[in-house]
Amino acid sequence: MPGSLHEECGVFGIYSNTPGSNVAAQTYFALYALQHRGQESCGIAVCNEGVIQYHSDIGLVPEVFSKEALEKLEPGNMAVGHVRYSTMGHKSRANAQPLVVRHIKGAMALAHNGSLTNAADLREKLEMDGAIFHSTNDTEIILHIITKTRIRTTSIEAAVEEAMNEIEGAYSLVIMSPSKLIAARDPHGFRPLCMGSLDGDIVFASESCALDSIGAVFVREVEPGEIVVVDKDGTHSIKTHCGGSGNMCVFEFIYFARPDSVIAGASVHIARLRAGSFLALEHPVQADVVIGVPDSGLDAALGFSRQSGIPYGVGFIKNRYIGRTFIQPSQEERDRSVRIKLNTIEATIKNKRVVLIDDSIVRGTTTGRIVRLVREAGAKEVHVRISSPPFVNPCYFGTDISSRDYLIACRMNVNEIRYHIQADTLGYLSTDNVTKLAEGAKCGFCDGCFTGKYPVPEPASVPKNRFEHKIGEIAD
């Protein structure tokens, strides 16, 4: 939805013990399951006897990978896949992943989920040493550092291990060399990454729903700071950067992840039910029906309904067939886009006191349009409940909120936001309860966007397109 929060990327990798396997097809289906994590571009790289070939472009998975495009990717024993939303760098073919590089010791393909907090310093250092960049994303920085290190180390995993001493911030990586598949996760574990098994083959994915989509069995999470190496001799782990419990982004459970995924041992679906239940206890209201904004508001709405006793209803139908070509250059067209993407069910709403559940309010524009849709469908009252606390701080670890300037909660208090979106009442989930959502999760959480308390020192705020400047914006 326009004005919603977005997260950068989903990654997938597979190592097959059978040479000449159709690993591209398995990756294609897995990327379908991860499409919610990025809708701007996607790509697949395949390794066939040490030769890496790839295809990537702007667009959704079925747009980029026609039958003909998939058939051009030869069978192999390894593949890496990626879906992207650009929290850093423009939407362009050059920024599509996986990124592939060829150097004196072979080739490498890399897919990355997250955002580096020291990217600007690293890129400046690399450029001063003569590095040339083709993209404007953080991933190419990681690629340069690993490649530079690989040339003087004995193995790709040693290069990754050493590179992790330099890169800071959020990164879940899947890396493919001519003979190995490697998964690595930053020491704080900001972004999810899990490992599975498919008839003896090893797979890695951002979420367990991607494993389910290809019939793989979940094995375990990749630990924060861990490097997992898969080759002809099997699987082994490097844990020199491990040690902490991790600080998973709590918004994975509120919005980013698919509800059928299990992350850090906790069900995303159950976490969202709990969010709705907490909301009903914190912000009770007299109403006739509870509805959720698709998709992430639906489970929280069901949880609110169960806790409050107010009937749950289906209030919206979502159009799922709008691809990347659907743009909104004017305000009028942006308003129309909400109507095209969401349509109300009048029979559920008309003459009712409605509780409207959504996952967040970022800029406030989208929520206001949705409230207006509900009123136009005949609602007598609209009571908005948000299954996260107010956003009052930027995120530095892989979402597209890079500045407080974008956040309505930094300019208005709750009552002013209520008036701005034209709701009768407005209630947010408390910061006390937000880290209680993922019951039984085997990790800590980052909730810095709500509390201002980050697990690492707060870096300098940087614009989303920090490596793209017009002539007048840079010094000679």
Secondary structure, 3 states (H helix, E strand, C coil): CCCCCCECCEEEEEECCCCCECHHHHHHHHHHHCHHHCCCEEEEEEEECCEEEEEEEECCHHHHCCHHHHHHCCCECEEEEEEECCCCCCCCHHHCCCEEEEECCEEEEEEEEEEECCHHHHHHHHHHCCCCCCCCCHHHHHHHHHHHHHCCCCCHHHHHHHHCCCCCEEEEEEEECCCCEEEEECCCCCCCCEEEEECCEEEEECCHHHHHHCCCEEEEECCCCCEEEEECCEEEEECCCCCCCCEEECHHHHHHCCCCCEECCEEHHHHHHHHHHHHHHHCCCCCCEEEECCCHHHHHHHHHHHHHCCCECCCEEECCCCCCCCCCCCHHHHHHHHHHHEEECHHHHCCCEEEEEECCCCCCHHHHHHHHHHHHCCCCEEEEEECCCCCCCCCCCCECCCCHHHCHHHCCCHHHHHHHHCCCEEEECCHHHHCCCCCCCCCEEECHHHHCCCCCCCCCCCCCCCCCCCHHHCCC
